[in-house]
Amino acid sequence: MKTGIIIASLLLIALCCMPVAAEEPDNRYSYINFESVNITLDGTKAVVTVDYTVDTGVQVLVMLLGNHDLRYKILRSMNFEDASIQYADLNRAILHVDSASFDYGDRSYWFPQHTFLVRIPEVTIQTPQSARKFYLLQQMNDGIGYFDTPSQL
């Protein structure tokens, strides 16, 4: 009888000491917290600069074991087809996307709707003509049309 009371008391104390299960923030993918994304469009190509933070405990593992998993998670969360990472560290990654936009000829292009796998606090999309900022963006429902700048001879 005493053992049952002791076990029940320990379980009750353990339940009270457990942290409340909180929903992960929308800008989090695994151990990465995304802060901003800057997409620079040039013809059909895009350079995507991603700013983020990596959880403190994981930073040591990334430094010791390499950043292969970090690179994979960044590519996955940005959700671009045919993207490759040119650079990645614990705070920033630079991706190149070869076919980010459709070429309609006559130097006109269309960057179609896009869905990230996380909610990005700040997204900037730069074309040769303008820059547009979006906040708390996960899915861009409308595309962006733009013109390429003529080459200087």
C-alpha positions as CSV (number, residue, x, y, z in Angstrom):
1,M,0.0,0.0,0.0
2,K,2.8,2.4,0.9
3,T,4.6,1.6,-2.3
4,G,1.5,2.5,-4.4
5,I,1.2,5.8,-2.6
6,I,4.9,6.6,-3.1
7,I,4.7,5.7,-6.8
8,A,1.5,7.7,-7.3
9,S,3.1,10.7,-5.5
10,L,6.3,10.5,-7.7
11,L,4.2,10.3,-10.9
12,L,2.2,13.3,-9.8
13,I,5.3,15.3,-9.0
14,A,6.8,14.2,-12.4
15,L,3.7,15.4,-14.2
16,C,3.8,18.7,-12.5
17,C,7.4,19.2,-13.3
18,M,7.1,18.4,-17.0
19,P,7.1,21.5,-19.3
20,V,3.8,22.3,-21.1
21,A,3.8,21.0,-24.6
22,A,3.9,24.0,-26.8
23,E,3.2,24.3,-30.4
24,E,6.4,24.9,-32.4
25,P,6.6,28.3,-33.9
26,D,5.6,28.5,-37.6
27,N,9.0,29.8,-38.6
28,R,10.7,26.7,-37.2
29,Y,11.8,23.6,-39.2
30,S,13.4,21.0,-37.0
31,Y,16.3,22.9,-35.2
32,I,16.3,25.9,-37.6
33,N,14.4,29.1,-36.8
34,F,14.0,31.1,-40.1
35,E,14.2,34.9,-39.9
36,S,14.1,36.2,-43.4
37,V,14.4,35.2,-47.1
38,N,15.6,37.5,-49.9
39,I,14.9,36.3,-53.5
40,T,16.7,38.1,-56.2
41,L,15.3,37.3,-59.7
42,D,17.5,37.6,-62.8
43,G,16.0,36.2,-65.9
44,T,14.8,32.6,-65.1
45,K,17.4,32.3,-62.3
46,A,17.1,33.3,-58.7
47,V,19.5,33.8,-55.8
48,V,17.8,33.0,-52.5
49,T,19.5,34.3,-49.4
50,V,18.1,32.7,-46.2
51,D,18.8,34.1,-42.7
52,Y,18.2,31.8,-39.8
53,T,19.4,30.7,-36.4
54,V,20.3,27.2,-35.3
55,D,19.4,25.9,-31.9
56,T,22.4,26.2,-29.5
57,G,22.8,22.5,-28.7
58,V,22.8,21.6,-32.4
59,Q,25.4,24.2,-33.3
60,V,28.2,22.2,-31.7
61,L,27.0,19.1,-33.6
62,V,27.0,20.9,-36.9
63,M,30.5,22.2,-36.3
64,L,31.8,18.8,-35.3
65,L,29.9,16.6,-37.8
66,G,29.5,19.0,-40.7
67,N,26.5,20.8,-42.2
68,H,25.1,18.2,-44.5
69,D,21.8,17.8,-42.5
70,L,21.5,21.6,-42.1
71,R,21.9,22.0,-45.9
72,Y,19.2,19.3,-46.5
73,K,16.8,20.9,-44.1
74,I,17.2,24.4,-45.6
75,L,16.7,23.1,-49.2
76,R,13.7,21.1,-48.0
77,S,12.0,24.0,-46.2
78,M,12.6,26.5,-49.0
79,N,10.8,24.1,-51.4
80,F,12.4,25.2,-54.7
81,E,12.9,22.6,-57.5
82,D,16.4,22.4,-58.9
83,A,17.9,24.5,-56.1
84,S,21.5,24.1,-55.0
85,I,23.2,25.5,-52.0
86,Q,26.3,27.6,-52.8
87,Y,27.0,28.5,-49.2
88,A,25.7,27.6,-45.7
89,D,26.9,28.4,-42.2
90,L,25.1,28.6,-38.8
91,N,23.3,31.9,-39.7
92,R,22.9,32.2,-43.5
93,A,22.6,30.1,-46.6
94,I,22.7,31.1,-50.3
95,L,20.8,29.0,-52.8
96,H,20.8,29.2,-56.6
97,V,17.7,28.2,-58.5
98,D,18.2,27.7,-62.2
99,S,14.5,27.7,-63.3
100,A,12.7,29.9,-60.7
101,S,10.8,31.8,-63.4
102,F,9.1,31.2,-66.7
103,D,10.5,32.9,-69.8
104,Y,7.7,34.4,-71.9
105,G,10.2,35.8,-74.5
106,D,11.0,39.5,-75.2
107,R,12.7,39.7,-71.8
108,S,9.5,39.1,-69.9
109,Y,9.4,36.6,-67.0
110,W,6.9,35.2,-64.5
111,F,7.8,34.1,-61.0
112,P,4.9,31.8,-60.2
113,Q,3.2,31.2,-56.8
114,H,5.4,29.5,-54.3
115,T,4.9,27.7,-51.0
116,F,7.6,27.5,-48.3
117,L,7.3,24.6,-45.8
118,V,7.6,27.1,-42.9
119,R,6.1,30.6,-42.3
120,I,8.9,33.1,-43.0
121,P,8.7,36.3,-40.9
122,E,10.0,38.5,-43.7
123,V,10.3,37.7,-47.5
124,T,11.7,40.2,-50.0
125,I,11.4,39.5,-53.7
126,Q,13.6,41.7,-55.9
127,T,13.2,42.0,-59.6
128,P,15.2,44.3,-61.9
129,Q,12.3,46.9,-61.6
130,S,11.2,46.6,-58.0
131,A,11.4,45.0,-54.6
132,R,8.3,43.6,-52.7
133,K,8.2,42.8,-49.0
134,F,5.9,40.2,-47.5
135,Y,5.5,39.4,-43.8
136,L,4.7,36.1,-42.2
137,L,4.6,34.4,-45.6
138,Q,4.2,30.7,-46.1
139,Q,2.4,30.7,-49.4
140,M,2.6,33.3,-52.1
141,N,-0.7,32.9,-53.9
142,D,0.0,35.3,-56.8
143,G,3.0,35.3,-59.0
144,I,5.1,38.3,-60.0
145,G,5.7,39.4,-63.6
146,Y,8.9,41.3,-64.4
147,F,11.2,42.3,-67.3
148,D,14.9,41.6,-67.6
149,T,17.1,44.6,-68.0
150,P,18.7,45.1,-71.4
151,S,22.4,44.2,-71.5
152,Q,24.7,47.2,-71.7
153,L,26.9,47.3,-74.8
